[in-house]
Amino acid sequence: MGTTQNILGLVFASVHEESLVELTKNRTLGAVPFGGRYRLIDFPISNYVNSGISQVGVLTNHNYGSLLDHIGSGREWDLARKKGGLHLLPPYSSSVVSQLRGKLDALANIRSFVEHAAADYVVLSDCDVVTNIDFRQVVKEHIASGADITAVYAKNDYDEATSKSAVIYDIDDAGFVTDVMINPPMKGKCNQGLNMYVMGKEFLLNVVKKCISRNRFSLRKDVLQDTAANYKIKGYEHKTFFVKIESTASYFAANLALLDTEKRNALFQPNAPILTKTKDNAPVHFGLESEIKNSLIADGCIIEGKVENCVLFRGVKIGKGSVVRDSIITQSGVIGERCSLRNVITDKNVAIADERVLTGSAGFPAYFVKGAEI
Amino acid sequence: MNTKKEVVAMLLAGGQGSRLYALTHDMAKPAVPFGGKYRLIDFPLSNCTNSGIDTVGVLTQYQPLVLNDYIGNGEPWDLDRMNGGVHVLPPYESNSGASWYEGTANAIYQNISFIERYDPEYVVVLGGDHIYKMDYSKMVDYHKQQNADLTIAVLDVPRSEATRMGIMICDDEMRVTDFVEKPAEPKSTLASMGIYVFTWEKLKKYLIENENANTGSKDFGKDIIPAMLRDGERLYAYTFEGYWKDVGTLGSLWDANMDLLAPSEQLNLYDKSWRIYSRHSNFPPQYIGTKAEIQNSMITEGSVVDGKVDFSVIFGGVTIEEGATVQYSVVMPGTVIKAGAVVEYAIVGENCVIEKNAHIGRSPEEYSDANREEWGIAVTGHNITVSEGKEVPPQKILAESI
């Protein structure tokens, strides 16, 4: 596709962390494990790669050790390139402010990277939305519409009470955005923003310069909501499966949503695969007394017990006589013998001794920190 | 410009593997899938990289397409190197004409210039159809200690098996005094594993002599080893202890897969210090459905299982529908087993479709002692459809759709 040769893909790997306080304690949002063998950043990067975008910048500002380890040279996404490829963009150490004050601040920081990219268009994504989207179509419609900005949204159930950072759009019959609201007091079906945008590169650079000169740092408040500037914003409706992670409970539900075959098939498409770092784990070994129902299981697991409605990440061990239900056991979790777990999230390398009983609820899953021994 | 390497490995991967019949119809034997997510060649390649050998020549000849694709730049085995790395070496045409590899020794002879580029002290010669984990660097150390010209890895086998293998007769110091191929009355139980460490200078001399003698076989076992023994060169046996399996036949391929499920776990694939690497397919995690019943099996990424699976090895991207039964079987990548189908004591190749209520293989329990001879595993080749209700009986090797 010739049209995607001139697109730069940017990923904000470190925003929305307030929604997943526990899982982002030791890692930035993009490095949060998801779906058995992935990390959240795999989804935006794979979407870019599958859309033919081969120059990708990853913006991060703290706790990016795990992220760095995960993406490496970008080889797993075929982004270890001489032309373009993957660039990790941490803040400059000379930066006066240690904490970035908003996306525009972060973009100002990488100004020269954007300037030097051989691109006419820039696509922006965050790591809080898990979906499979073809940006070729979004960019095509962006160009055809003549808009300054195209914002990707989905018709979704919205509830002010459970949302922390929702952007809701009013959209006219021609598909243009007429109003932009942040966490409005509403409930029901809304046009909810998915934090994905397409803009012309020059437009983006100008907007960033203009805003920074006025001490304005928020993309949503100072660009999308700047009615005085009168930007032309087009809406692009994303119609297939997605999950937006806004809390530990929604992270929990989003993982378990993958047990639905239709949703799983919408996310994991053979022609647009989600790529991730490989770990060379052996296949899953199911023992003599194992009993598995309705679960998603990554390689390297050894299962001797009973597992139902779970997502098991790479290298998990479930001992004999244990029963694990409605739970998410992330990488290298070890559950002993005769344990009982329900509505639990265990972070990486959690070890649970024999005969422990751990229970949370669907709304408030019990969370166990990285490396905990119980 | 290549810098010197102390050790270069040469992997003989050109064999047709005719005793694997339908499974090697369109791929070389080392490319045959094994153990859920591997191909046979993953074992020697991973052993090389885990042993610190970073320069490997893979000699291909028969149906190399799948194998070439699979090896690629060697990245999955960490063998994509600036200096060294994995090199696929097919036969080639030169001034003196084009020639196929005529035998194992001739294949190495034709690649003397490849080896010389690295100016090695030692050359490790490996086969591509054995399942085992072995630290070749320890064998090279042993070779040096013995001041040997050739070291041959041997396995102490039961006397009954010795009659089917190449047997080394050694003195008390493990120096090889004689070598007999498939002896009727074995004088020793030390069987060659087809793994050799040569001092390169010596190997080169014997390869050239063998080529000039034009024996017709140009084979390590038939020509090189006997010639070195005859000349009184220093040949030593290196005893290997651990799991090793030749998977040259359909029966042994099935056995080796079943061995992975044995509780004793003779071959530990979960050992992080000696991983077996393989090329990835980017499959999502496997999904086990609400109707599934799974016991004592290995299943890998990309598979969707809603049927009954017992004592089986299921590869990536396999679908086993609700109401299907798979037991004591090996199901290779991309195959679909539909509702009501039964697969037992069988190997099903890649990308097959086993339609509803088809029946592949039979349990040996259905056979009395009198007709036990008629039992054996059933096999379907790759890309085969078995139509609704059709049967593939034991011992049948299905090469075309029915």
Contacts between the chains, C-beta under 8 A, distances in Angstrom:
chain1	res1	chain2	res2	distance
A	35	B	284	7.3
A	35	B	285	7.2
A	36	B	284	7.2
A	36	B	285	3.5
A	37	B	284	7.4
A	37	B	285	5.5
A	37	B	301	7.4
A	75	B	75	7.4
A	259	B	287	7.5
A	261	B	287	7.3
A	261	B	304	7.9
A	264	B	284	7.1
A	264	B	287	6.6
A	267	B	284	7.8
A	268	B	284	4.0
A	273	B	282	4.4
A	274	B	282	7.6
A	274	B	284	7.0
A	275	B	282	5.8
A	276	B	282	7.9
A	278	B	76	7.8
A	278	B	280	4.8
A	280	B	76	7.8
A	280	B	275	5.0
A	280	B	276	7.5
A	280	B	277	5.1
A	280	B	278	7.0
A	281	B	270	8.0
A	282	B	35	7.9
A	282	B	36	7.3
A	282	B	37	7.4
A	282	B	269	3.6
A	282	B	270	5.4
A	282	B	276	7.4
A	282	B	298	7.7
A	283	B	35	7.3
A	283	B	36	3.4
A	283	B	37	5.5
A	283	B	269	7.7
A	283	B	298	4.4
A	283	B	299	6.0
A	283	B	300	3.7
A	283	B	301	7.9
A	283	B	313	7.6
A	283	B	314	7.9
A	284	B	286	6.7
A	284	B	298	6.7
A	284	B	299	5.4
A	284	B	300	6.8
A	285	B	261	8.0
A	285	B	270	7.6
A	285	B	297	7.8
A	285	B	298	5.5
A	286	B	294	4.8
A	286	B	295	6.4
A	286	B	296	6.5
A	286	B	297	5.0
A	286	B	298	7.4
A	286	B	299	6.8
A	286	B	309	7.9
A	287	B	295	7.7
A	287	B	296	6.4
A	288	B	263	7.8
A	288	B	295	6.0
A	288	B	296	4.9
A	289	B	295	7.6
A	290	B	294	6.3
A	290	B	295	6.2
A	290	B	296	7.9
A	291	B	293	7.7
A	291	B	294	7.9
A	292	B	288	4.5
A	292	B	292	6.2
A	292	B	294	5.5
A	293	B	288	6.9
A	293	B	289	7.5
A	293	B	290	5.3
A	293	B	292	6.6
A	294	B	288	7.0
A	294	B	289	6.4
A	294	B	290	4.7
A	295	B	287	7.5
A	295	B	288	5.2
A	296	B	284	7.8
A	296	B	285	4.8
A	296	B	286	7.4
A	296	B	287	5.5
A	296	B	288	8.0
A	297	B	285	5.6
A	297	B	286	5.3
A	297	B	287	7.8
A	297	B	288	6.4
A	298	B	285	4.2
A	298	B	286	7.9
A	298	B	301	6.9
A	299	B	37	7.2
A	299	B	285	7.6
A	299	B	300	5.9
A	299	B	301	5.4
A	300	B	270	7.0
A	302	B	270	6.7
A	311	B	285	7.7
A	312	B	285	7.8
